[in-house]
Amino acid sequence: MSRDVNQPQGSVPRNVYVDIEYQQIDAVTKRLVKMQYTLLDLDTNIADLNYTLHVSFTPLGYVGLINEFAFSPTLYTILCGLVAVLSIIAVVRRRFVLLC
């Protein structure tokens, strides 16, 4: 974790934001895919123990899950193969159209 050099040493956050992105496996099971946190409103009064925790849960769609590599390597192998075949078809088709 890096520290904001503009804030004084020993600062504590008053607002903590936790963003959790997950994959819905079934009706009750979720799989954590990505989590990030943000510490805001830093204060040097360490005697004050109050802070606010904000938690958000976001289900990822198919594109988000693919971008986060949440599926098995087999799926990505098939996906890359499909993209390669479609690319070859597009190039061949374009050259065929240019020749005619």
KAVEN-V662431 format. One record per backbone hydrogen bond with DSSP energy under -0.5 kcal/mol. NH is the residue of the N-H (numbers start at 0). CO is the residue of the C=O. E is the energy in kcal/mol with one decimal. If there is no record, write none. Layout:
BEGIN
NH_CO_E ; NH_CO_E
END
This chain:
BEGIN
4_2_-0.6 ; 6_3_-1.7 ; 10_7_-1.2 ; 11_42_-3.3 ; 13_39_-1.7 ; 13_40_-0.7 ; 14_39_-1.8 ; 15_51_-2.9 ; 16_37_-2.8 ; 17_15_-0.5 ; 17_53_-3.3 ; 18_16_-0.5 ; 18_35_-2.9 ; 19_17_-0.6 ; 19_55_-3.2 ; 20_18_-0.5 ; 20_33_-3.3 ; 21_57_-2.1 ; 22_30_-2.7 ; 24_22_-0.8 ; 24_28_-2.1 ; 25_28_-1.3 ; 30_22_-2.6 ; 32_20_-2.5 ; 33_20_-2.1 ; 35_18_-2.1 ; 37_16_-2.5 ; 39_14_-3.0 ; 39_37_-0.6 ; 42_11_-2.5 ; 45_43_-1.5 ; 47_44_-0.9 ; 48_46_-0.7 ; 51_13_-2.5 ; 53_15_-3.3 ; 53_51_-0.6 ; 54_52_-0.5 ; 55_17_-2.6 ; 57_19_-2.9 ; 59_21_-2.7 ; 64_60_-2.5 ; 65_61_-2.5 ; 66_62_-2.7 ; 67_63_-1.5 ; 68_65_-1.5 ; 69_64_-2.6 ; 74_71_-0.6 ; 75_71_-1.3 ; 76_72_-2.1 ; 77_73_-2.4 ; 78_74_-2.8 ; 79_75_-2.6 ; 80_76_-2.2 ; 81_77_-2.6 ; 82_78_-2.3 ; 83_79_-2.3 ; 84_80_-2.5 ; 85_81_-2.6 ; 86_82_-2.2 ; 87_83_-2.3 ; 88_84_-2.5 ; 89_85_-2.2 ; 90_86_-2.3 ; 91_87_-2.7 ; 92_88_-2.6 ; 93_89_-2.1 ; 94_90_-2.4 ; 95_91_-2.3 ; 96_92_-2.3 ; 97_93_-2.1 ; 98_94_-1.7 ; 99_95_-1.3
END
